[in-house]
Amino acid sequence: MSNVSQVAFGRGSRIVLNIYMLIFFTYMFLPLILMVAAGFNEFDTPSVTVWRGFTLKWFSVLAEDSRMWSGLINSFIIAFAVIAIALPLGLAGAFLVSRLDSRYNTLIYGIMVSPLLTPGIILGISTLIFWREAGVSGGLFTAAIAQASYISSYTMLMFMARLERQDISLEEAAQDLGANHLQVFWRITMPFLKPTILTASVIALLQSIENYNTTIFSIGGEHTLVTEIGARMRFGLSPAVNVIGIIFVVITIVCAAIYVIFREREKARAAAMAR
């Protein structure tokens, strides 16, 4: 291939890549932009095609909506309960599959990831029926149990991916020096799993808050943010729902910025220590 052909091919590749990236980012961020714009529209139905003027009244409407706020609080209560349940279960499952030298590992792995393939409706209904037979009515507790039954599989997969990169010889060396299994776990394994624990907690939090199918069938007479929004869709939503999205977008951007700042500081500190 001549130099002219190579240059033309390189330019064509860049053009195609730029077009692809434009389509990709448009697909990703255009719905968010429209959602944010609808939250500032005077029109009483979420819309940007019918523009009645700029307003901030939907923020005050959301602030006065006590049921939305109670649903948000319930969502976080369930989410933190799910984290407390799913992380230990996921870690235990990851250790069992990763460290157990057995010909049944494939079967055990399949059983532990099977909740991911089970419809959320089935998980919610079966959890509600089981605990009702035990004398526990549907509520925040059953919703947290139902969600944790499949979110723990996500955390298990994340812990497994991390454990596969661990140098087992470090644990063996610690045991040779007299450390017991608990000391090895707290001094060597836990520090190594610390980044995954943080990531798995965030994933579990997000999975719990946005879940609808499992929650609606297990929560009984209580409600969360997403189930309340789903219930109101039958009568038409107000732009106050868009305001909730705006708040979450702002929180996400702020958290991402804080994370980047701390990470850059850690890199700079590590570079300074290396010198």
N, C-alpha and C positions, 0 to 999 in steps of 0.2 A: 504494500500500500504506500503510495507516494505521500510526501509531506503535506501537499495540498489536500489530499483526501483525508489524511489524519486530522488536519485542522478543521475541515468541514464536518467530519464525524464528531469531533469534540464539541464544536459549536452546536450541532444538532442535538447531541446528548444533553448539553446544558439547557437548551431550550425546552426539551421534553421534560427534564427534571424540574425546571422552574414552573412549567405548566402544571405538572403533577403536584408540586408543593403548594401552588396556589389553590388548586382544587381541594387538596387535603385540608389546608388550614381554613378554607371557606366552609367546608363541610363540618369541621370541628367547632368553629367559633361563631359562624353566622347565627345558629339558633340561640346561642348565649346572648349575642348582641341584640337580637330581636326581643328576647325575653326581658333584658334590661330596659330596652326602650319602652316596652309595653308597661313596665312598672311605673313609668313617669307620664303615662298618657291619661288625660282627663276622662277618656271614654270608660264606661263602667264595665266593659268586657275586655279581657286581654287581647289587644290588637295593635298593630302598627299601620295597617292599611287604612283604618279609620282614625285619623288623628284629630283630637278635640283640643289640644293644647297641653303644655307642660304643667305638671302638678306634682306636689309632694304629699297629697292628702292620703294616698294609699299607705304611707308609712304610719300615719296616725290611726288609720282604720285597722291595720295589723296590730298596732300597739294596744288597741282596745278589744281585740279578739281574744278573750280569755281561753276559749276552747282550743284555739291554735297553739297558744303558749303552753297550756297543760299537755297537749299532745306532744309538743317538742320536749318538754321535761320528761314525759314518759318514754319518749324515744331514747333519750340519753340514759335514763335509768336502766332500760333494757339493754342498751349497747354496752354499758359498763359491766352489767351482769354477764353478758355474753363473753366479753373479754376475759372476765375472771373464770369462766367455765371453759371456754374454747382453747385458751392458751395452754393450760395444764394438760387437757385431754390431747390436744394436738402434739405437744411435746412428748407425752408418754407414747402416743402412737408412732411418732417418728423414731423414738429410741427403740421401740419394739421391732419395727420393720428394718431399721438400719443396722441394729446391733445383734439381732437374733439370727443366728446361723441355722436356718431350718429350710427344708424343702417346701414347707408350707408358706413361705414368705409371700409368694405371689397371691395365694388365696387370702392371707391376712390383709395384704395391701388392697386387694379388690373389695373385701368387706368394709374396710375403713374408708375408702373413697366412695362407696356406694351411695351415701347420703347426697353427694353432689349430683347424682343421676336421678334421684327421687324427686318427683314434682313437689313443689312447696305446699300445694294443697294437701297432699297426702301427709306430709310431715306435720302440718298444722292440725289437721283433723285427728290424726292418730295420737298426737301429744295431748290434745284436749280430752279425748276419750279415755286415754290411760289414766291421766291425773284425776279426771272426774270420778272414775271408779275407785281411786284412792281417797276420795273425799275432798279434793282440791278443785275449786271452780276455776273457770277461765279468767285470766288476768295477766298482769305483768310477769308473774312468775312463769306461767305456762308459755307465754310468748318468748321469754328468754331461753327456756329449755328447748323449745322448738327451733329457734334460730341457731342455738349453739350446736344442735345435732348435725347441722351441715357446715356451719362456719368452722367448726373444729377440724373438718377435713381440709379446708383451705390452709389453716395454720399448720396442720401436719405436713402438708406438701412443702410449705415454706421451710419448716424446720428440717425436713429430710434433705432438701437441696443444700442447706447450710451444713448439715452434719456430714454430707458426702465430701465436703472440702476440708474437713477437720483432720489434723494429723493425729492419729490414734496413738502414735508412739509417745506423745506428750503425757497422755493419761497413763500409759504403761510405765513410763519413767517415774511418774509421781507415785504410783503404787509400789514400785520397786524401792522407793525411798521411804516407804512406811505410811503413806497417806491412805486413808480408807476411802470407800466409794463416795461417801457424802462430801468429804474434803475435795476429792478430785472433781466432783460435779460443781461445787461452789467456786473453787479456785481456778479451774481450767475450762470446763465446759460452758458454764454460765457466762463468763466474760466473752467467750468466743461467740455465743449465741445472742449477745446483747443487741447487735444491730437488727437481727431477725425478730427478736422480741418486740422491738419498737415498731418495725414495719408490719408485723403480724397484728399488733394491737390497732394500728391505724386501719388496716384492711378490714379487720373484724368490726371496728367502729362504723366504717362506711357501709359495709355489707348489712349491718344490723339496722342502721338508720333508714336506708333506702328500701328495705325489704317490705313487700306488700303481701304477696300470696301466702306465705307461711304465717305472717302476723295476723292477717284478717281472720284466719280460721282457728287461731289459738288464743286470741286475746280476750275472748268473751265480751263482756260489756264495756271494757276499757277501750282506749283509743290511743293511737300514736299520731305523729304528724302526717305520715303518708296515708294512713287509713282514714284520717279526717278529710284530707284532700280528696281521696278517692270517693268518700261518701258525698262530698259536696259537688262532685262533677255531675251528678244526676240533675242538679238544679242550676248549674252554671257557676263558673268560678269568677271571682273578682280579681282585679289586678293586685290585690293584696298578696295573693299567692306568688306573683312575680317578685314582690318585694322580698319574700322569703328567699327566693333564688338569688336575688341581688346580694342579700346579706351573706349567704353561703359563698358566693363568688368572691366577695371582698375578704371574707375570713380565709378562704383558700389562698388568695394572692398574698395576704399578709403572712400567713404561715409559711408559704413557699419562700417568700423573701427572707424571713427570719432564718429559715433552714439554710438558704444559700449563704447568708452572711456568716452564720456560725461555721459552716463548712469551709468557707474561704479563710476564716480566722484560724481554724484548725490546720489547714494546709500551710498557711504562713508561719504558724508556730512550729509545725513539724520541719519546715524548710529552715527556719532559724536554728532549731536544735541540731539539724544535720550539719550545719556549718560549724 
